[in-house]
Amino acid sequence: MNLRLKFEDIRDRWDSGWRSPSSFSTLLPSAISDPQQLDHLLATREAAILTALAGIDDLHALRIVVVPPEPGHGPRLLLNSVADSTPRQQQRRLAAVLARHLHDIVGSEALEPAAFAALLGRHRIREATLFHASPGLSLRQIREDARLRHVLREWIRDLRAAGTLDRMSLDEARLHARLHVQSLNDPTCASGTAPPVKGRWRRCLDLIGTFLFFPLLGVLGKDIQLAVCALQPGVNRVAGALLVALWWLYAAPFTALAFIGVRTMEILEPDFEPPPAPEKKLHRLEAVEDARTKNELTIWFPVKPTVWGRLLMRLTLFGSERGTRHLWTRGTLAGAQNIHFARLLLADGGRRMVFMSDYSGSFDAYIDHFIGVGGNTRAVVPISSRVFGCPQTRWLYFPKDTASFRTRWRAMVRSYQLQAGVRYVAYPDLSANDILSHQRMRAGLFAENLSAEALEDWVRRI
Amino acid sequence: MIPPDLEDHIQALAFTGFNSLPHTTLLRVTGVNTAWLAHVLPKISFGRARQETGVQLLLTAAGLAALGASPEQIRAMGREFANGITSTPTSQRLGDSGPHAPDTTWWTDRDHQAVLLFYGTSAEALAAPIAELTSGVRQVGQTQLRLPPHSREPFGFLDGITRTRIARGNADKGYAMPAGTFIFGLPDASGSIADGGPMARHGALVVLRELSQDVQSFWRYWLQVADGDETTAIRLAAKAVGRWPNGMPLLPGQVTEPAFDATQLDFGTFAHDPKGDGCPFGSHVRRANPREGLTESPEISLQIAALHTILRRGRVFGPAAPPDWYPTPLRMHMADGTQSDAAAHRGLMFIGLCRDLRSQFEFIVQNWLLAPKFADLYNEVDPLLAHTGTQRSFTVPTGGFCKHLEGVGGWIRPHGGGYYLMPGREVLRQLALSANPRT
């Protein structure tokens, strides 16, 4: 095992537990030079691949995307999976089920899973940023929690039909519901609270290291402030506010320098508008996106073509990764609520940035969430501003021309967007919000005591 | 604010629902040409002036092309307009799938080039203008629309309550919206101006959707889930609609319909009902206009909702339903159907005006009415628009555990529709003179 792989292994192990599920991405060169033929081949094999993937018991999502040819590269396959196991384990499991479906496409002579796994590993790209709306929740827990909701709804319906529900107080009903769930002995909905997320100490160390060694993170000032405000009122919040105030004394000069540097580049960079997506492509994207409740977005962005542009993109993604680790851990990505997983990667030596997300609802609503009126622009503008073709920004977070920014940004996304040839989702009907709601439902059911407000909230969730 | 002389360049439907003219004939025609347009143009009503009859002209993408518009000019008004209401992405967004998928019984914007809307005090009063303005073109369909005296739609609920309108001036508040929200070439609330190309100037895009309503099944369902209790049936149906049948808002704690009070009909927010105990989050009214419920900030939410607003000018079609289909308390209001044909088609012709089909009309349908996760709900769509191809449950908060009603919907079915441009006066004049604005 060479040094790079060893280093990646250490990082994977550091993140395992508190950063699960984990993401595995690889960019495989294709033996087929015609991207249309590649699309066609994937389409004909999609059903078989999906059937095979359903056998992986911890796989949340997977996509295979055909990346069109570019100077120096033929068509490539971008493969990404999100699963509870470590990236290394995912690599082996995926190889076991995908080798026979993809080996001829990627020009691998070996059908052996081990050889295919090595191929996947050789072309692996590590996520620069990974966001989870429900960190620490395994596929099994997500399914159990969804089942619990179903069980509770049925129980309520039966009790209401029998006329006994009205005779109970809400808390009595909750305790009866708990007994009912426990008496079922049903492994598909479990009969207790979820185990605590592992790696708490690693998370604390990561937090301390992050803020100690990277004072540039002051650019995330608003999110840091919001994270402190979200702490339980009392000692924790006061201590948090105090620590942040002290940290600002140290971080402020670095943050100011960072903003000045960014602003200088914003002024010097030319404004470029990519060609609009052709009608045929838009039609194909819409036909798929508008037919499902949970969608995927894959964007193959070119990074601004200068050394400084690439450097700034790396720094921006580094900052956003720190945000996903420690600030955006309560179901929202810098305020945006409809994303379940998001991952950002740098490919081709930093010349390309790949954005992949799984979100609920329509594309229009998704885009509005970021750049519509009241949208959470701080989630998307800083990152996309480093992309070649993004409408110009001011001070990293603000559009230069607010009136045209939304239209141009949306057109840019469509221009660079790629459609997954194969897409697997373990729970297509569950949004990130559903998953978090189910988790709270279980926590409320098995809590020793609930305040009147918490009890009402629990009752309304069912 | 629009200068009064500019108002006279915009067809009257943008300003009025012609409420004093209860009879409407909707004619779908083909074979439009510049000579016919020159003949029709002087009869079209513009601006706010009231007349004894009103004529409005709507053109499909094909109609515009027949009058000389280029494909680029048509596409400038949006891909949705150019591709029509039955294009695949649009059909998906509107929920026109499964039993609602467009079929051969539908009329669509692909089978005609223009729609003429005639408004009058009686059907007889419209005979002469119809005869005069349809010479030279071929009629492909006709629908009689009406504004019933009780102002209730066929299910028995008061309709046309929210008076969204184009602002007369800067001081005009409430439901008054900047003209640019609906009209091309004028500023909207955010100050931006939708261009839409030369053909769109001072025009609006119009959606027509013929929605037939199965009144008997609607009330049979609510009586069934209420175990035959008419008061409960009306209350539950009102929860699904989002208002009491007499139009009064649903407030937490109410169990029977309150007395009608016109001053209480309009409400700008749901601040009085934050948990949906009165008007459920999943109800039609709350989905169609979520007001301050879209984000944590009520102000921002209202701004977002305003951007998606459309002007509604719908009218009823078909005979009134037999009164015995309604619960007893509603029969006195719906008595005009005593002699009517029970098997006849009846329903609502939805007529909506906007300037961006995708981000206004289609957005509302796709992301609010038919969104299964709307307002933290779990896999349910608008109870009125649900059908066998969608989730058919409806959550009714009760103060304790919510009630989940299964099998709602299936009562409304589209039978046709289209996307149209309602052109401004100057564009019509240039088209009629064959002076194509593209040149």
Contacts between the chains, C-beta under 8 A, distances in Angstrom:
chain1	res1	chain2	res2	distance
A	149	B	378	7.6
A	153	B	404	6.6
A	156	B	401	5.0
A	157	B	404	7.3
A	160	B	401	7.5
A	160	B	403	7.7
A	165	B	400	7.9
A	165	B	401	6.8
A	170	B	400	6.1
A	173	B	400	8.0
A	173	B	401	7.2
A	279	B	79	7.1
A	282	B	79	7.2
A	283	B	88	7.4
A	283	B	89	6.6
A	286	B	88	7.9
A	286	B	89	3.8
A	286	B	92	7.8
A	287	B	88	5.2
A	287	B	89	5.8
A	287	B	92	7.1
A	290	B	89	5.6
A	290	B	92	4.1
A	290	B	93	5.2
A	290	B	366	6.9
A	291	B	92	5.2
A	293	B	372	5.5
A	293	B	373	6.9
A	360	B	373	5.5
A	361	B	367	6.5
A	361	B	371	6.3
A	361	B	373	6.6
A	362	B	93	7.5
A	362	B	366	5.3
A	362	B	367	5.6
A	362	B	371	7.8
A	364	B	358	7.0
A	364	B	359	6.8
A	364	B	363	5.9
A	364	B	366	7.3
A	364	B	367	6.7
A	365	B	363	7.7
A	365	B	366	7.9
A	365	B	367	4.5
A	365	B	371	7.6
A	368	B	304	7.5
A	372	B	304	6.5
A	372	B	307	7.6
A	373	B	190	7.0
A	373	B	300	6.5
A	373	B	303	4.8
A	373	B	304	5.0
A	373	B	307	6.1
A	374	B	295	5.7
A	374	B	297	6.5
A	374	B	300	3.3
A	374	B	301	7.4
A	374	B	303	6.5
A	374	B	304	6.0
A	403	B	190	7.4
A	403	B	191	7.0
A	403	B	192	5.0
A	429	B	372	7.9
A	429	B	379	6.3
A	431	B	373	4.9
A	433	B	373	6.6
A	433	B	376	6.2
A	434	B	373	7.2
A	434	B	378	6.2
A	437	B	376	7.0
A	437	B	378	7.9
A	459	B	400	6.0
A	459	B	401	5.6
A	460	B	275	7.2
A	460	B	397	6.8
A	460	B	402	6.6
A	462	B	401	6.0
A	462	B	402	6.9
